[in-house]
């Protein structure tokens, strides 16, 4: 079957299933099944389906020119509804939310499906995948909105709402399937991704790789077909980059801020492919002639950056004007600015691909193939090209770096030249399509330190999409226009749009505070008079802030470079702005004004970063720009941590801080540094902006940061709450432990007669905060032993009868029996949490593993039956032998409830839930017991060595362990008791840990034990011998202790257990019938003159059963 003839509803069902599934593996498996079902035949057209699954990679179909806003208008017209109707408003306001939008706000495709389902039938129109592709081709070919509306109208008539929803998502090229294109390629064919990387042709991939079982020979790049570019990995600083490339020959290049473009020249045919493999033909009119003159071969592929060269200032122009200059060149306008291509790599020469050669060799080829033309075509190599044309005093564009110091110096020069950053490359590396493995590393200034923090005012908001749909998720911020002295600003200019940097909780808090003051933007109506804006579509917010006085200041940071603003009213805007924090502590009128910002840009050569070397420790923290207060113009703008707080208007209230010099390392969010400085000054103290020898008190709010670590080397660090408490009580308070964040060793030595090793005073009483601080210091100073045995020992010694120790030495494993009633399960979960807390409170331990438990507590719905057999069977085989331990108590939760109610630990026997087959005859059974009824044909298991005399002629039986536990219901215990061998010393130390008890109880010592033999006398006096000596898994014996003997528990055959169950009297010991008692074949004691064991007649189990049933 051809894929094109498959119904479109089939692939929609696949999309729906993949979207709902949360497992990536299941999604991939489902897609694989779809391919196997519909794309397996040789004549199938896989491309028809794959292009719908990966719409963003389909370059055979042109762009639709439809984003959400335009698509909403087209759908309204296609449905023929009024633009004032509720459904039309839902589509137009899909992002804004409100009562009319419904629950799917923020997701355009779901809002569209909600509108369409009221106007479409539930039945599918029967469109095939080919039909849908044809319609989408027509849609992409349409030149105006009316034609597009007709195509959409036709699709609406032939589909249902579910199918139309997926068509809308395909048009928007965002299916939200939760699976990557890499996974899709891998399921289609193992070589699909590699082939796509070198061809960027989805159709070619589908045609060449139809057979998944056949591997495809690695294809090389070709002229005229886009290639996925090699990418650089981001690094945080020069040191880490140098470490990654250690031992390699490294080249450092300037990272240009332009469009990454591959130039493909094939004779007179020239292509300009972007990193998203789109052909930018608009560069042709301005660059084709230059390329024909500069490239000296007919066929080649160059990798580089398309920039704009400004001939008036003889340097590259700022980012963002490429399209404008390309359009001017196409229309024939002369300008001081012109397109310039900088080639930094060559991938193809003549008829040969050179990507397998080293970068050093490719640079040599680049110099031979390209003839530079200043300001139009340049090459970036360390020993020529741009470096040769630079004027005296200008930094190099490319260098061979031989040390970390050279890299750091080159990076610093690049920043000062206002370039984007640097790229470090391994000169011995090959060019690998789509690779980001670390052969190239990029280092940008905003990776190391952001620009200065700017305090700006929120003036508008934008609704989000997805999970933020219907809520304001981004903000339009503004700068204050300069006002008269001693007055508040009256107008604010739009500055930039910011939405990142805040957590969900911080954003929710901020929007909830501003929500009462949101005012809908009813464009084209006049904007509020106190906001100056451009009304550009990219600037226009969804809501305005009703009044600046009701707004909030944001502290934002960004890339250090600014850009000239055309979208916003301010003369400059920011690149990649993000919120650093919300300034609830600052009034609205203290935001940054326009003139201060312009002065900063001009004084820092177009950047907004000022300060020392880029890798200085202090520069890792953003520098805050002080805004003008109450309209007063300042002559300079200085970062706040270099600016002394103005205390000229502060009046002294007390002298409690006289002769004290404070240094604040960091401050809490509830107080600003200025407010604390003024508080110190009001009480007679002084403060310093730097940590020096004159400082008497180092104050901090938290134990982190470089400044805090530096201050620790100097001496004590006091919590800021001490300053607040002293000011509130107007006296110097004693430094209790709660006030110390750090106490130096020298101070401890001076105060050793007043405080102990934990800084606990011998003379002053402590409060709760003091104790908490002491405990936190203990964790950092002394490694206190937490050995469980030591703790138990001390508990017994000092708290033998403590009322909180009822469950001491009890290690409890909880097993919850779930109910089919959901409400019951919720109640059970609450009861479990309560019991856990109470067990811990009364000295017990909660176990997560069964092997270390002393009690298995089964928690079930009161009044319900407990199927213990089913509970046993639910445990893995490896844990079932622990369930059969005599030291493990299996009880219901009523035991815990009653013990807690009686305020003492009750005996477990009255609540025991152990089944009869576990306790009958004191026998231990396990899921690994051998079945004596089975044949002895298998001989894979080795014999277990025995310390008792072996019987000649005894046939040994072997059988694999059964797969499940023998089942049985709980019955009264039989009278059979455990046979003991010299059990002189029972366990005297019952308080030992649960793990030791289990080792004693169920550990195997197969080298010194032999399974016991059960002897039964017949009427004729002949002894029947049932031999269980063989079968390795069947023996669960006790470990022998040195100098003490143990219990030997008889392993009983399932048939014998069944017979005892049927006839309980068979298990009774009678004094007058000793011949019928069950005895054990014991090992003679060393040194004793024990008689040799007599040979006994071997009989079958059938004979045993017959003999046992004779008297019944």
VENUR-V745827 format. One record per residue. N is the residue number from 1. RES is the residue in three letters. SS is DSSP state (2 for helix, 1 for strand, 0 for the rest). PSI is psi in whole degrees, 0 to 359 (* if undefined). Layout:
n: <N	N>
res: <RES	RES>
ss: <SS	SS>
psi: <PSI	PSI>
//
This chain:
n: <1	2	3	4	5	6	7	8	9	10	11	12	13	14	15	16	17	18	19	20	21	22	23	24	25	26	27	28	29	30	31	32	33	34	35	36	37	38	39	40	41	42	43	44	45	46	47	48	49	50	51	52	53	54	55	56	57	58	59	60	61	62	63	64	65	66	67	68	69	70	71	72	73	74	75	76	77	78	79	80	81	82	83	84	85	86	87	88	89	90	91	92	93	94	95	96	97	98	99	100	101	102	103	104	105	106	107	108	109	110	111	112	113	114	115	116	117	118	119	120	121	122	123	124	125	126	127	128	129	130	131	132	133	134	135	136	137	138	139	140	141	142	143	144	145	146	147	148	149	150	151	152	153	154	155	156	157	158	159	160	161	162	163	164	165	166	167	168	169	170	171	172	173	174	175	176	177	178	179	180	181	182	183	184	185	186	187	188	189	190	191	192	193	194	195	196	197	198	199	200	201	202	203	204	205	206	207	208	209	210	211	212	213	214	215	216	217	218	219	220	221	222	223	224	225	226	227	228	229	230	231	232	233	234	235	236	237	238	239	240	241	242	243	244	245	246	247	248	249	250	251	252	253	254	255	256	257	258	259	260	261	262	263	264	265	266	267	268	269	270	271	272	273	274	275	276	277	278	279	280	281	282	283	284	285	286	287	288	289	290	291	292	293	294	295	296	297	298	299	300	301	302	303	304	305	306	307	308	309	310	311	312	313	314	315	316	317	318	319	320	321	322	323	324	325	326	327	328	329	330	331	332	333	334	335	336	337	338	339	340	341	342	343	344	345	346	347	348	349	350	351	352	353	354	355	356	357	358	359	360	361	362	363	364	365	366	367	368	369	370	371	372	373	374	375	376	377	378	379	380	381	382	383	384	385	386	387	388	389	390	391	392	393	394	395	396	397	398	399	400	401	402	403	404	405	406	407	408	409	410	411	412	413	414	415	416	417	418	419	420	421	422	423	424	425	426	427	428	429	430	431	432	433	434	435	436	437	438	439	440	441	442	443	444	445	446	447	448	449	450	451	452	453	454	455	456	457	458	459	460	461	462	463	464	465	466	467	468	469	470	471	472	473	474	475	476	477	478	479	480	481	482	483	484	485	486	487	488	489	490	491	492	493	494	495	496	497	498	499	500	501	502	503	504	505	506	507	508	509	510	511	512	513	514	515	516	517	518	519	520	521	522	523	524	525	526	527	528	529	530	531	532	533	534	535	536	537	538	539	540	541	542	543	544	545	546	547	548	549	550	551	552	553	554	555	556	557	558	559	560	561	562	563	564	565	566	567	568	569	570	571	572	573	574	575	576	577	578	579	580	581	582	583	584	585	586	587	588	589	590	591	592	593	594	595	596	597	598	599	600	601	602	603	604	605	606	607	608	609	610	611	612	613	614	615	616	617	618	619	620	621	622	623	624	625	626	627	628	629	630	631	632	633	634	635	636	637	638	639	640	641	642	643	644	645	646	647	648	649	650	651	652	653	654	655	656	657	658	659	660	661	662	663	664	665	666	667	668	669	670	671	672	673	674	675	676	677	678	679	680	681	682	683	684	685	686	687	688	689	690	691	692	693	694	695	696	697	698	699	700	701	702	703	704	705	706	707	708	709	710	711	712	713	714	715	716	717	718	719	720	721	722	723	724	725	726	727	728	729	730	731	732	733	734	735	736	737	738	739	740	741	742	743	744	745	746	747	748	749	750	751	752	753	754	755	756	757	758	759	760	761	762	763	764	765	766	767	768	769	770	771	772	773	774	775	776	777	778	779	780	781	782	783	784	785	786	787	788	789	790	791	792	793	794	795	796	797	798	799	800	801	802	803	804	805	806	807	808	809	810	811	812	813	814	815	816	817	818	819	820	821	822	823	824	825	826	827	828	829	830	831	832	833	834	835	836	837	838	839	840	841	842	843	844	845	846	847	848	849	850	851	852	853	854	855	856	857	858	859	860	861	862	863	864	865	866	867	868	869	870	871	872	873	874	875	876	877	878	879	880	881	882	883	884	885	886	887	888	889	890	891	892	893	894	895	896	897	898	899	900	901	902	903	904	905	906	907	908	909	910	911	912	913	914	915	916	917	918	919	920	921	922	923	924	925	926	927	928	929	930	931	932	933	934	935	936	937	938	939	940	941	942	943	944	945	946	947	948	949	950	951	952	953	954	955	956	957	958	959	960	961	962	963	964	965	966	967	968	969	970	971	972	973	974	975	976	977	978	979	980	981	982	983	984	985	986	987	988	989	990	991	992	993	994	995	996	997	998	999	1000	1001	1002	1003	1004	1005	1006	1007	1008	1009	1010	1011	1012	1013	1014	1015	1016	1017	1018	1019	1020	1021	1022	1023	1024	1025	1026	1027	1028	1029	1030	1031	1032	1033	1034	1035	1036	1037	1038	1039	1040	1041	1042	1043	1044	1045	1046	1047	1048	1049	1050	1051	1052	1053	1054	1055	1056	1057	1058	1059	1060	1061	1062	1063	1064	1065	1066	1067	1068	1069	1070	1071	1072	1073	1074	1075	1076	1077	1078	1079	1080	1081	1082	1083	1084	1085	1086	1087	1088	1089	1090	1091	1092	1093	1094	1095	1096	1097	1098	1099	1100	1101	1102	1103	1104	1105	1106	1107	1108	1109	1110	1111	1112>
res: <UNK	UNK	UNK	UNK	UNK	UNK	UNK	UNK	UNK	UNK	UNK	UNK	UNK	UNK	UNK	UNK	UNK	UNK	UNK	UNK	UNK	UNK	UNK	UNK	UNK	UNK	UNK	UNK	UNK	UNK	UNK	UNK	UNK	UNK	UNK	UNK	UNK	UNK	UNK	UNK	UNK	UNK	UNK	UNK	UNK	UNK	UNK	UNK	UNK	UNK	UNK	UNK	UNK	UNK	UNK	UNK	UNK	UNK	UNK	UNK	UNK	UNK	UNK	UNK	UNK	UNK	UNK	UNK	UNK	UNK	UNK	UNK	UNK	UNK	UNK	UNK	UNK	UNK	UNK	UNK	UNK	UNK	UNK	UNK	UNK	UNK	UNK	UNK	UNK	UNK	UNK	UNK	UNK	UNK	UNK	UNK	UNK	UNK	UNK	UNK	UNK	UNK	UNK	UNK	UNK	UNK	UNK	UNK	UNK	UNK	UNK	UNK	UNK	UNK	UNK	UNK	UNK	UNK	UNK	UNK	UNK	UNK	UNK	UNK	UNK	UNK	UNK	UNK	UNK	UNK	UNK	UNK	UNK	UNK	UNK	UNK	UNK	UNK	UNK	UNK	UNK	UNK	UNK	UNK	UNK	UNK	UNK	UNK	UNK	UNK	UNK	UNK	UNK	UNK	UNK	UNK	UNK	UNK	UNK	UNK	UNK	UNK	UNK	UNK	UNK	UNK	UNK	UNK	UNK	UNK	UNK	UNK	UNK	UNK	UNK	UNK	UNK	UNK	UNK	UNK	UNK	UNK	UNK	UNK	UNK	UNK	UNK	UNK	UNK	UNK	UNK	UNK	UNK	UNK	UNK	UNK	UNK	UNK	UNK	UNK	UNK	UNK	UNK	UNK	UNK	UNK	UNK	UNK	UNK	UNK	UNK	UNK	UNK	UNK	UNK	UNK	UNK	UNK	UNK	UNK	UNK	UNK	UNK	UNK	UNK	UNK	UNK	UNK	UNK	UNK	UNK	UNK	UNK	UNK	UNK	UNK	UNK	UNK	UNK	UNK	UNK	UNK	UNK	UNK	UNK	UNK	UNK	UNK	UNK	UNK	UNK	UNK	UNK	UNK	UNK	UNK	UNK	UNK	UNK	UNK	UNK	UNK	UNK	UNK	UNK	UNK	UNK	UNK	UNK	UNK	UNK	UNK	UNK	UNK	UNK	UNK	UNK	UNK	UNK	UNK	UNK	UNK	UNK	UNK	UNK	UNK	UNK	UNK	UNK	UNK	UNK	UNK	UNK	UNK	UNK	UNK	UNK	UNK	UNK	UNK	UNK	UNK	UNK	UNK	UNK	UNK	UNK	UNK	UNK	UNK	UNK	UNK	UNK	UNK	UNK	UNK	UNK	UNK	UNK	UNK	UNK	UNK	UNK	UNK	UNK	UNK	UNK	UNK	UNK	UNK	UNK	UNK	UNK	UNK	UNK	UNK	UNK	UNK	UNK	UNK	UNK	UNK	UNK	UNK	UNK	UNK	UNK	UNK	UNK	UNK	UNK	UNK	UNK	UNK	UNK	UNK	UNK	UNK	UNK	UNK	UNK	UNK	UNK	UNK	UNK	UNK	UNK	UNK	UNK	UNK	UNK	UNK	UNK	UNK	UNK	UNK	UNK	UNK	UNK	UNK	UNK	UNK	UNK	UNK	UNK	UNK	UNK	UNK	UNK	UNK	UNK	UNK	UNK	UNK	UNK	UNK	UNK	UNK	UNK	UNK	UNK	UNK	UNK	UNK	UNK	UNK	UNK	UNK	UNK	UNK	UNK	UNK	UNK	UNK	UNK	UNK	UNK	UNK	UNK	UNK	UNK	UNK	UNK	UNK	UNK	UNK	UNK	UNK	UNK	UNK	UNK	UNK	UNK	UNK	UNK	UNK	UNK	UNK	UNK	UNK	UNK	UNK	UNK	UNK	UNK	UNK	UNK	UNK	UNK	UNK	UNK	UNK	UNK	UNK	UNK	UNK	UNK	UNK	UNK	UNK	UNK	UNK	UNK	UNK	UNK	UNK	UNK	UNK	UNK	UNK	UNK	UNK	UNK	UNK	UNK	UNK	UNK	UNK	UNK	UNK	UNK	UNK	UNK	UNK	UNK	UNK	UNK	UNK	UNK	UNK	UNK	UNK	UNK	UNK	UNK	UNK	UNK	UNK	UNK	UNK	UNK	UNK	UNK	UNK	UNK	UNK	UNK	UNK	UNK	UNK	UNK	UNK	UNK	UNK	UNK	UNK	UNK	UNK	UNK	UNK	UNK	UNK	UNK	UNK	UNK	UNK	UNK	UNK	UNK	UNK	UNK	UNK	UNK	UNK	UNK	UNK	UNK	UNK	UNK	UNK	UNK	UNK	UNK	UNK	UNK	UNK	UNK	UNK	UNK	UNK	UNK	UNK	UNK	UNK	UNK	UNK	UNK	UNK	UNK	UNK	UNK	UNK	UNK	UNK	UNK	UNK	UNK	UNK	UNK	UNK	UNK	UNK	UNK	UNK	UNK	UNK	UNK	UNK	UNK	UNK	UNK	UNK	UNK	UNK	UNK	UNK	UNK	UNK	UNK	UNK	UNK	UNK	UNK	UNK	UNK	UNK	UNK	UNK	UNK	UNK	UNK	UNK	UNK	UNK	UNK	UNK	UNK	UNK	UNK	UNK	UNK	UNK	UNK	UNK	UNK	UNK	UNK	UNK	UNK	UNK	UNK	UNK	UNK	UNK	UNK	UNK	UNK	UNK	UNK	UNK	UNK	UNK	UNK	UNK	UNK	UNK	UNK	UNK	UNK	UNK	UNK	UNK	UNK	UNK	UNK	UNK	UNK	UNK	UNK	UNK	UNK	UNK	UNK	UNK	UNK	UNK	UNK	UNK	UNK	UNK	UNK	UNK	UNK	UNK	UNK	UNK	UNK	UNK	UNK	UNK	UNK	UNK	UNK	UNK	UNK	UNK	UNK	UNK	UNK	UNK	UNK	UNK	UNK	UNK	UNK	UNK	UNK	UNK	UNK	UNK	UNK	UNK	UNK	UNK	UNK	UNK	UNK	UNK	UNK	UNK	UNK	UNK	UNK	UNK	UNK	UNK	UNK	UNK	UNK	UNK	UNK	UNK	UNK	UNK	UNK	UNK	UNK	UNK	UNK	UNK	UNK	UNK	UNK	UNK	UNK	UNK	UNK	UNK	UNK	UNK	UNK	UNK	UNK	UNK	UNK	UNK	UNK	UNK	UNK	UNK	UNK	UNK	UNK	UNK	UNK	UNK	UNK	UNK	UNK	UNK	UNK	UNK	UNK	UNK	UNK	UNK	UNK	UNK	UNK	UNK	UNK	UNK	UNK	UNK	UNK	UNK	UNK	UNK	UNK	UNK	UNK	UNK	UNK	UNK	UNK	UNK	UNK	UNK	UNK	UNK	UNK	UNK	UNK	UNK	UNK	UNK	UNK	UNK	UNK	UNK	UNK	UNK	UNK	UNK	UNK	UNK	UNK	UNK	UNK	UNK	UNK	UNK	UNK	UNK	UNK	UNK	UNK	UNK	UNK	UNK	UNK	UNK	UNK	UNK	UNK	UNK	UNK	UNK	UNK	UNK	UNK	UNK	UNK	UNK	UNK	UNK	UNK	UNK	UNK	UNK	UNK	UNK	UNK	UNK	UNK	UNK	UNK	UNK	UNK	UNK	UNK	UNK	UNK	UNK	UNK	UNK	UNK	UNK	UNK	UNK	UNK	UNK	UNK	UNK	UNK	UNK	UNK	UNK	UNK	UNK	UNK	UNK	UNK	UNK	UNK	UNK	UNK	UNK	UNK	UNK	UNK	UNK	UNK	UNK	UNK	UNK	UNK	UNK	UNK	UNK	UNK	UNK	UNK	UNK	UNK	UNK	UNK	UNK	UNK	UNK	UNK	UNK	UNK	UNK	UNK	UNK	UNK	UNK	UNK	UNK	UNK	UNK	UNK	UNK	UNK	UNK	UNK	UNK	UNK	UNK	UNK	UNK	UNK	UNK	UNK	UNK	UNK	UNK	UNK	UNK	UNK	UNK	UNK	UNK	UNK	UNK	UNK	UNK	UNK	UNK	UNK	UNK	UNK	UNK	UNK	UNK	UNK	UNK	UNK	UNK	UNK	UNK	UNK	UNK	UNK	UNK	UNK	UNK	UNK	UNK	UNK	UNK	UNK	UNK	UNK	UNK	UNK	UNK	UNK	UNK	UNK	UNK	UNK	UNK	UNK	UNK	UNK	UNK	UNK	UNK	UNK	UNK	UNK	UNK	UNK	UNK	UNK	UNK	UNK	UNK	UNK	UNK	UNK	UNK	UNK	UNK	UNK	UNK	UNK	UNK	UNK	UNK	UNK	UNK	UNK	UNK	UNK	UNK	UNK	UNK	UNK	UNK	UNK	UNK	UNK	UNK	UNK	UNK	UNK	UNK	UNK	UNK	UNK	UNK	UNK	UNK	UNK	UNK	UNK	UNK	UNK	UNK	UNK	UNK	UNK	UNK	UNK	UNK	UNK	UNK	UNK	UNK	UNK	UNK	UNK	UNK	UNK	UNK	UNK	UNK	UNK	UNK	UNK	UNK	UNK	UNK	UNK	UNK	UNK	UNK	UNK	UNK	UNK	UNK	UNK	UNK	UNK	UNK	UNK	UNK	UNK	UNK	UNK	UNK	UNK	UNK	UNK	UNK	UNK	UNK	UNK	UNK	UNK	UNK	UNK	UNK	UNK	UNK	UNK	UNK	UNK	UNK	UNK	UNK	UNK	UNK	UNK	UNK	UNK	UNK	UNK	UNK	UNK	UNK	UNK	UNK	UNK	UNK	UNK	UNK	UNK	UNK	UNK	UNK	UNK	UNK	UNK	UNK	UNK	UNK	UNK	UNK>
ss: <0	0	2	2	2	0	1	2	2	2	2	2	2	2	2	2	2	2	2	2	0	0	0	2	2	2	2	2	2	2	2	2	2	2	2	2	2	2	0	0	0	0	0	0	0	2	2	2	2	2	2	2	2	0	2	2	2	0	0	0	0	0	0	0	0	0	0	2	2	2	2	2	2	2	2	2	2	2	2	0	0	0	0	0	0	2	2	2	2	2	2	2	0	0	0	0	0	0	0	0	0	0	0	0	0	0	0	2	2	2	2	2	2	2	2	2	0	0	0	0	0	0	0	0	0	0	0	1	2	2	2	2	2	2	2	2	2	2	2	2	2	0	0	0	2	2	2	2	2	2	2	2	2	2	2	2	2	2	0	0	2	2	2	2	2	2	2	2	2	2	2	2	0	0	0	0	0	0	0	0	2	2	2	2	2	2	2	2	0	0	0	2	2	2	2	2	2	2	2	0	0	2	2	2	2	2	2	2	0	0	0	0	0	0	0	0	0	0	0	0	0	0	0	0	0	0	0	0	0	0	0	0	1	1	0	0	0	2	2	2	2	2	2	2	0	0	0	0	0	1	1	1	1	1	1	0	0	0	1	1	1	1	1	1	1	1	0	0	1	1	1	1	1	1	0	0	0	0	1	0	2	2	2	2	2	2	2	2	2	2	2	2	2	2	1	0	0	0	1	1	1	1	1	1	1	1	1	1	1	1	0	0	0	0	1	1	0	0	0	0	0	2	2	2	2	2	2	2	2	2	2	0	0	0	0	0	1	1	1	1	1	1	1	1	1	1	1	1	1	0	0	1	1	0	0	0	0	0	2	2	2	2	2	2	2	2	2	2	2	1	0	0	1	0	0	0	1	1	1	1	1	0	0	1	1	2	2	2	2	0	0	0	0	0	0	0	0	1	1	1	1	0	0	2	2	2	2	2	2	2	2	2	2	2	2	2	0	0	0	0	1	1	1	1	1	1	0	0	0	0	0	0	0	0	0	0	0	0	0	1	1	1	1	1	2	2	2	2	0	0	0	0	1	1	1	1	1	1	1	1	1	1	1	1	0	2	2	2	1	0	0	1	1	1	1	1	1	1	1	1	0	0	0	0	0	0	0	0	0	0	0	1	1	1	1	1	1	1	0	0	0	0	0	2	2	2	2	2	2	2	2	2	2	2	2	2	2	1	1	1	0	0	0	0	0	0	0	0	0	0	1	1	0	0	0	0	0	0	0	0	0	0	1	1	1	0	0	2	2	2	0	0	1	1	1	1	1	0	0	0	1	1	1	1	0	0	0	0	0	0	0	1	1	1	0	0	0	1	1	1	1	1	1	0	0	0	0	2	2	2	0	0	1	2	2	2	2	2	2	2	2	2	2	0	0	0	1	0	0	0	0	0	0	0	0	0	2	2	2	2	0	0	0	1	1	0	0	0	0	0	0	0	0	0	0	0	0	0	1	2	2	2	0	0	0	0	0	0	0	0	0	0	0	0	0	0	0	0	0	0	1	1	1	1	0	0	0	0	0	0	0	0	2	2	2	2	2	2	2	2	2	2	0	0	0	1	1	0	0	0	0	0	0	0	0	0	1	1	1	1	0	0	0	0	0	2	2	2	2	2	2	2	2	2	0	0	1	1	1	2	2	2	2	2	2	2	2	2	2	0	0	0	0	0	0	0	2	2	2	1	1	1	0	0	2	2	2	2	2	2	0	0	0	0	1	0	0	0	0	0	1	0	0	0	0	0	0	2	2	2	2	2	2	2	2	2	2	2	2	2	2	0	0	0	0	0	0	2	2	2	2	2	2	2	2	2	2	2	0	0	0	0	0	0	0	0	0	0	0	0	1	1	1	1	1	1	0	0	0	0	0	2	2	2	2	2	2	2	2	2	2	2	2	2	2	2	2	2	2	2	2	0	0	0	1	1	0	0	0	2	2	2	0	0	1	1	1	1	1	0	0	0	0	0	0	0	0	2	2	2	2	2	2	2	0	0	2	2	2	2	2	2	2	0	0	0	0	0	1	1	1	1	2	2	2	2	2	2	2	2	2	2	0	0	0	0	0	0	2	2	2	1	0	0	0	2	2	2	2	2	2	2	0	0	0	0	0	0	0	0	0	0	0	0	0	0	0	0	0	0	0	0	0	0	0	0	0	0	0	0	0	0	0	0	0	0	0	0	0	0	0	0	0	0	0	0	0	0	0	0	0	0	0	0	0	0	0	0	0	1	0	0	0	0	0	0	0	0	0	0	0	0	0	2	2	2	2	2	2	2	2	2	0	0	0	0	0	0	0	0	0	0	0	1	1	1	1	0	0	0	0	0	1	1	1	1	0	0	0	0	0	2	2	2	0	0	0	0	0	0	1	0	0	1	0	0	1	0	0	0	0	0	0	2	2	2	2	2	2	2	2	2	0	2	2	2	2	0	0	0	0	0	0	2	2	2	0	0	1	1	0	0	0	0	0	0	0	0	0	0	0	0	0	0	0	0	1	1	0	0	2	2	2	2	2	2	2	2	2	2	0	0>
psi: <130	138	327	334	356	139	139	332	333	312	332	321	321	314	315	317	316	324	324	330	144	355	121	323	319	323	315	320	319	318	322	318	322	316	318	326	323	350	20	326	153	332	6	147	85	329	326	321	318	326	336	331	327	65	332	344	1	109	358	338	134	180	150	334	31	110	180	316	315	321	324	316	318	320	322	315	323	327	343	33	159	143	351	359	164	318	321	319	328	316	317	320	34	333	337	330	196	177	328	338	324	188	346	22	138	347	101	318	323	323	319	318	323	321	320	328	341	351	0	157	162	332	145	149	355	17	142	171	322	319	317	318	320	317	320	326	318	322	318	333	347	143	344	170	327	318	321	323	320	318	316	322	321	320	321	323	335	6	169	180	322	316	321	328	315	329	319	318	326	319	320	353	44	90	338	51	347	24	139	160	331	318	320	315	318	322	330	311	141	335	5	316	317	318	321	325	328	351	333	36	102	324	318	320	315	327	321	337	48	325	111	336	345	121	146	135	135	125	143	170	158	148	134	350	125	149	136	128	153	138	157	143	138	136	156	332	170	326	316	325	316	326	320	327	20	134	0	157	123	138	137	127	151	136	109	150	79	209	124	117	137	126	120	116	121	84	238	355	124	133	147	93	131	179	343	22	37	141	112	82	344	342	348	308	325	344	343	313	320	317	318	325	323	328	123	6	160	324	128	163	125	147	128	201	132	121	182	126	127	108	339	325	4	48	169	140	166	163	146	358	9	310	323	315	323	319	320	320	322	323	358	17	138	144	159	346	143	155	141	130	127	111	125	0	156	134	339	134	127	247	20	135	137	15	344	352	162	161	325	317	324	326	321	319	321	320	330	327	325	129	110	147	112	130	358	313	116	159	147	95	155	335	33	202	231	324	324	333	356	149	166	133	344	147	159	153	340	136	157	112	129	356	163	325	322	321	314	322	319	320	319	318	323	320	315	336	5	30	170	328	204	160	130	131	146	118	343	4	155	167	117	117	132	10	140	50	354	7	330	137	136	142	118	153	327	350	330	310	139	175	181	149	135	131	109	161	135	125	349	174	157	137	147	184	173	229	345	9	138	359	150	120	347	160	144	123	156	165	147	139	145	134	175	154	144	24	157	151	146	342	152	135	136	138	309	175	129	142	345	162	342	143	168	318	318	320	319	318	316	313	327	327	327	342	320	343	7	137	127	135	107	60	140	20	160	139	162	141	335	5	130	118	171	345	22	145	332	341	329	116	165	328	151	157	128	323	140	327	339	4	181	146	137	139	114	155	170	184	148	344	142	165	148	133	129	338	322	162	331	150	334	154	182	154	129	54	152	153	130	315	164	128	75	340	349	136	159	328	358	19	165	140	162	316	321	321	318	318	320	316	315	322	341	25	42	357	171	23	133	150	201	202	149	332	16	143	323	337	352	342	133	147	131	134	129	127	160	140	129	37	1	127	130	148	333	160	118	139	145	328	358	353	128	134	135	112	23	330	6	130	137	128	322	174	30	335	22	141	20	136	117	143	120	113	308	162	156	163	337	347	142	163	322	318	322	321	317	326	319	315	322	335	27	3	178	169	160	145	351	154	110	181	339	344	130	335	120	124	139	161	336	159	67	163	157	321	323	317	323	321	329	328	340	325	209	151	127	143	144	339	335	318	315	318	321	319	322	326	357	40	158	123	151	141	89	166	329	343	353	119	329	134	117	156	324	322	321	322	322	329	19	339	350	333	158	190	339	12	22	124	142	344	338	139	151	150	185	320	322	314	317	317	321	316	320	326	325	319	333	344	321	136	94	133	134	32	124	321	319	318	315	320	314	323	316	324	315	340	60	326	30	140	347	20	30	323	24	142	7	122	113	129	121	136	119	125	109	150	159	346	120	319	322	321	324	317	321	319	320	319	322	316	321	315	323	314	317	322	314	322	327	27	359	170	143	124	141	350	140	327	339	15	148	341	133	111	121	121	121	171	129	135	351	153	143	116	93	323	317	324	316	315	338	344	148	159	321	342	349	328	334	329	333	5	139	341	351	121	127	110	164	167	347	332	316	316	315	321	318	323	326	0	34	159	122	161	137	336	325	345	10	140	17	134	163	326	348	319	346	131	18	29	140	122	155	166	353	6	140	151	111	343	338	162	163	34	330	134	28	329	144	153	146	126	143	144	351	159	139	147	136	143	9	125	129	135	142	144	138	153	141	156	348	167	142	134	150	156	157	126	168	147	133	168	350	136	167	133	132	147	107	55	73	322	105	172	110	337	76	350	6	167	158	328	319	322	318	322	320	324	317	2	146	136	75	345	346	6	149	143	139	151	140	123	139	128	142	176	325	1	1	138	125	133	116	115	118	24	335	171	97	317	342	346	116	85	169	147	143	130	146	136	11	146	171	177	143	116	133	132	119	138	146	325	316	317	322	319	318	325	322	320	84	332	340	335	358	142	124	135	326	357	67	336	341	8	154	121	166	144	104	156	128	146	149	138	349	154	63	142	146	147	131	148	134	154	134	132	166	171	332	317	319	314	319	316	320	334	356	316	4	*>
//
